[in-house]
Amino acid sequence: MKNYTITVNGKAYDVTVEEKGGSASVAAPAAAPVAAAPAPKAASAAGSLKVEAGAAGKVFKVEASVGASLKAGDTILVLEVMKMETPVVAPKDGVLASIEVSEGQAVEAGTLLATMNE
């Protein structure tokens, strides 16, 4: 069995593929968040609400600036994941406290991308 993360229309799905006699069957996908909410990590960033990468990729474009007031769902930055542009959005209403990455930077799943204050 092999596990993959597939992004469709900006939403990441975890799928498991089982090989049987030369053919493959796909298990039902389980939704995975594109941007994770706070996780217990070192409090080195400026904001209390952490926005992390849901999948590995490259920072394609930073769309919001530090100090901007954001509503839940507003785009903070865009990641290129598997050749697809995937928006990373604000999980809650708040003020963008920091951007922890730069355009062109490669990131892994779970990488801290930005912080916000509610």
Secondary structure, 3 states (H helix, E strand, C coil): CEEEEEEECCEEEEEEEEEECCEEEECCCEEECCEECCCCCCCCCCCCEEEEECCCEEEEEECCCCCCEECCCCEEEEEEECCEEEEEECCCCEEEEEECCCCCCEECCCCEEEEEEC
